[in-house]
Structure formats: C-alpha cells, structure tokens
Amino acid sequence: MQGSVRTSDDQLLQNDEYRRLSEQHHQYEARLTALVDKPVLTDDEQMEELTLKKKKLQLKDRMEGIARQIRSAPVL
C-alpha cells in the first residue's frame, strides 16, 4: 500500500495543473499571512482577505479533485 501512495504523490507532482494550483495556493497563503500580521486592516484589505480565503479554498478543492482522479485511476 505504501508504494501506491508514493506513486500517487509522484503523479501529483508530475501533474502540471496540480503544481500550478499548489503554487497559487502557496502565494495566497503568503499574502494572507502578511495580512494577518498587520495589527489593523483597511476595508480593502479586509475584502482582500475574504477573497483570498475563498480563492484558496477553491484551489484546495480543485487540487483534491485532481488527487482523487489520480488515486482512483487504474495502475498500468
């Protein structure tokens, strides 16, 4: 079973869309961290924070979808 998990992880890392989504997810996370570190947010920054959280969740959902597809694909 361990070998199939490693194969799935390797396949995820080889998937261009998954890698692109993962990179975008990390960028959103970095920006959110910068916003959270601020003592006070402007109205625009509060809106940006909400928008980034939603976008980050959408990315994570898509990444999970790709992972499910890869894990359920028959091994050749």
Secondary structure, 3 states (H helix, E strand, C coil): CHHHHHHHHHHHHHCHHHHHHHHHHHHHHHHHHHHHCCCCCCHHHHHHHHHHHHHHHHHHHHHHHHHHHHHHCCCC
